[in-house]
Amino acid sequence: MRAGGDVNGLSPAKQLAGFLARFNPPIAALARAARAKLRRRLPRAVEMVYDNYNALVIGYSPTARPSEAIVSIVIYPRVVNICFLQGRHLADPHGILHGDGNQVRSLRLDEGAAVLDTPPVRALLAAAVAFADAPFAGPGRLVIRSIAAKQRPRR
């Protein structure tokens, strides 16, 4: 299902709150904290939410085009990851990113959302913004992009 605005009378913010409420409280709190930090760092980003089969994903893009997203929060029942969607192209002198795929590198938030405020992660975020195809110039907004009809348990 695709949605851009209110669904069943709920705003995108209320929908996202409902999606997060299905996770165990510590995972939901970590995801909310990570989102708040990324929102502060990327105030002009379009937040695109995908309530997928395996995970809840919140992507950050300079436009409403998913292909232009630079980073995402991926929330699983037991872990929260930050994925740098062009991570292979980013300098990572501290070796904090994991993965060996063609593009994406990730950072697991085992130590909490405070890791997003560390100089190495701040540098990676700045590099990801610089690598973006479009500038982050529009008004920031939240968009529910899809909700999977069938999902794995969130707890």
C-alpha positions in Angstrom: 0.0 0.0 0.0 1.3 3.5 -0.9 0.3 6.5 1.1 1.5 10.1 1.1 -0.7 11.8 3.6 -3.4 10.9 6.1 -4.5 7.3 6.2 -7.6 6.3 8.1 -7.6 9.9 9.4 -4.1 9.6 10.9 -1.4 12.1 10.1 2.0 10.7 9.0 3.4 11.5 12.5 0.7 9.6 14.2 1.1 6.7 11.8 4.9 6.6 12.5 4.2 6.7 16.3 1.9 3.7 15.9 4.5 1.8 13.8 7.1 2.4 16.6 4.7 1.5 19.4 4.7 -2.1 18.0 8.4 -2.6 19.0 9.7 -3.4 22.4 10.0 -0.2 24.5 13.9 0.0 24.5 14.1 -0.5 20.7 11.3 2.1 20.1 13.0 4.6 22.4 16.4 4.0 20.6 14.7 4.5 17.2 12.9 7.7 18.4 16.2 9.1 19.8 18.1 8.3 16.5 15.3 9.9 14.5 15.4 13.1 16.7 19.2 13.3 16.2 19.0 12.8 12.4 16.1 15.3 12.2 18.2 17.9 14.0 21.1 17.2 11.7 19.0 17.1 8.5 16.1 19.5 9.2 15.4 20.0 5.5 15.3 16.3 4.6 12.2 14.4 3.5 11.7 11.6 5.9 10.3 8.6 4.0 8.8 5.8 6.0 8.6 2.2 4.8 6.8 -0.2 7.2 8.2 -3.3 5.4 7.9 -7.0 6.0 11.3 -7.3 7.9 11.8 -3.9 9.3 10.6 -0.3 9.8 12.8 2.0 7.7 13.0 5.8 7.9 15.0 7.2 5.0 16.4 10.8 4.7 16.5 12.4 1.3 16.9 15.9 -0.1 13.8 15.3 -2.3 10.8 12.9 -2.3 12.7 10.6 -4.6 13.7 7.4 -2.7 16.8 7.0 -5.0 18.2 10.3 -3.6 18.1 9.1 0.0 21.5 9.3 1.7 20.9 7.6 5.1 18.2 5.6 6.8 17.3 4.2 10.2 16.4 0.6 10.0 14.5 -0.8 13.0 14.4 -4.5 13.6 12.9 -6.2 16.6 16.2 -6.4 18.5 18.5 -3.9 16.9 18.5 -0.4 15.3 21.0 0.3 12.4 21.9 3.5 10.6 22.5 2.7 6.9 24.6 5.0 4.7 23.1 4.3 1.3 26.3 5.4 -0.5 28.6 4.2 2.3 31.0 2.5 -0.1 32.0 5.9 -1.4 32.5 7.6 2.0 35.8 7.8 3.7 35.7 5.9 6.9 39.1 6.3 8.6 37.8 5.0 11.9 36.4 1.9 10.4 33.0 2.2 12.1 30.9 1.2 9.0 30.1 -2.4 8.3 29.1 -4.3 5.2 30.6 -5.3 2.0 27.8 -4.8 -0.5 28.0 -2.7 -3.6 26.8 0.5 -2.0 25.4 0.4 1.6 27.4 0.4 4.8 25.8 0.4 8.2 26.4 1.3 11.8 24.7 -0.6 14.5 23.5 1.5 17.4 24.5 -1.0 20.2 25.9 1.9 22.3 22.8 4.0 21.9 21.8 7.0 19.8 24.6 9.2 21.3 27.0 7.6 18.8 25.4 9.8 16.2 26.9 12.8 18.0 30.5 11.5 17.9 33.0 13.2 15.5 33.5 10.2 13.2 29.7 9.8 12.7 29.2 13.5 12.2 31.9 13.5 9.6 30.3 10.5 7.8 26.9 12.4 7.8 28.5 15.5 6.4 30.2 13.5 3.7 27.0 11.8 2.8 25.2 15.1 2.5 28.1 16.4 0.3 27.8 13.2 -1.8 24.1 13.7 -2.4 22.8 14.3 -5.9 20.6 17.2 -4.8 20.9 19.9 -2.1 18.9 19.7 1.1 17.0 22.9 0.3 13.3 22.2 0.6 11.1 22.1 3.7 11.6 19.0 5.8 8.6 16.8 6.0 7.5 13.3 6.9 5.9 11.0 4.2 4.6 7.4 4.7 5.8 5.7 1.5 4.5 2.2 2.0 3.0 -0.2 4.5 3.4 -3.9 3.9 0.2 -5.9 4.3 2.2 -8.8 5.8 4.9 -8.2 8.4 7.1 -10.2 10.8 6.4 -9.7 14.5 8.0 -6.5 15.8 8.7 -7.8 19.3 
